[in-house]
Amino acid sequence: MRILAVFILLVLSVNGAQAETGKVSAAWVGDKQKLLHNATCDDVCPVWSPDGKMIAFERIGKGIGAFQGIYYFERGDYNIFPVSEAKKKKEGGFDPKKKGYYSLENMLDQDDFYAGYFSWAPDNSYRFVFTQSLDLYTGLIDVKNKIVQKKHFVSMKNGNGEVAANMYACWGKNDAIVFLSGCTGEGDLYMLNAADKNKPKRLTDTKGLDTTPEYSPDGAKIAYSSVCGGNTDIFCLNTLNQKSISLTDWPAEEVNPAWSFDGKMIAFYVLEKDRCSLWVMNADGSNKKKAADRVLRHEKGCPAWLPGVFGYKIVYISEYGNNMYLVDIPALTKWEVAVNEQVMSDVSCNPCPIEQLGKKGLMIAYSAQASNGRKRIFIKRLSMW
């Protein structure tokens, strides 16, 4: 079944800037994916592969016996295959209002098994890294035969000999993988090459938590959040000399940095007084400006930049998950994407633009509440002219 409705987007302005003439249309790609999901689960955190042909996502089981873990499907196919899964052993679900809803501790407290924090390798090899329970695993998807090959990658212990949590892995250029490990008891960043059997190399040594690392497109730098002195700021680490510089130093919390397609800008969230806003800055920390107010933060992901062919634009979801917007950074203008779903989250842009009938467009994936009350992965095509 294919829904043929086309939605014209409302043109708005941000921070008083004048909205330029333009429109964006959104149309369903298809709704088969809604019919293939277990009714006793929530599907969240979609991540496009670098070539735009696959989507991996997390499934959170609801109730004993429900499957949970990481799954993937191919664009245009929507048949779901597991990367790592297990049946839920404990009763009860997650409380979205609980602080740290998506934290590894909260996940494991609900069940003995958890798989998430998925990251694709930046090439088109369909390799990946993810967290399973407390350890890191790498893998490869054999697309032709629908086979997933995976192997244990990293396990680290703290000073008491207990297995520490390893998460927020990001696969960068030249097969370098950066991740957060709690083996020191504080939470520092480590790096290990995907083919390396040696001990991971420690990158940071701070008194606070260093988290959500993301490689720049050229692999030369890592942007991350660090809790220093009770405050969270954005830092940038040079991978050659391992020196970090602070890019923000505000009383509020700055989190989830995301590089633009060319590495010249960084988008991030600012958390202040129970409100979240979207900001951007140059890669050196200069020229900071607010792009949008009252946005929904991606608990596990970063702000979603569009492919470079569209310029410096970001798609985001409003505070209560009921509206989706596209914002142009230089002009600070935004367009509302008219979608039918509610309780949306975790929007992700296909890194490869599409062209249909001479018009440029892209595909986006996001999690939203379906008619049965469970969260599902939805896909839409945006046409821009």
Summary of the structure (lengths in Angstrom):
residues: 385
radius of gyration: 20.0
end to end distance: 26.9
largest distance: 62.0
contacts: 1271
relative contact order: 0.14
helix: 4%
strand: 51%
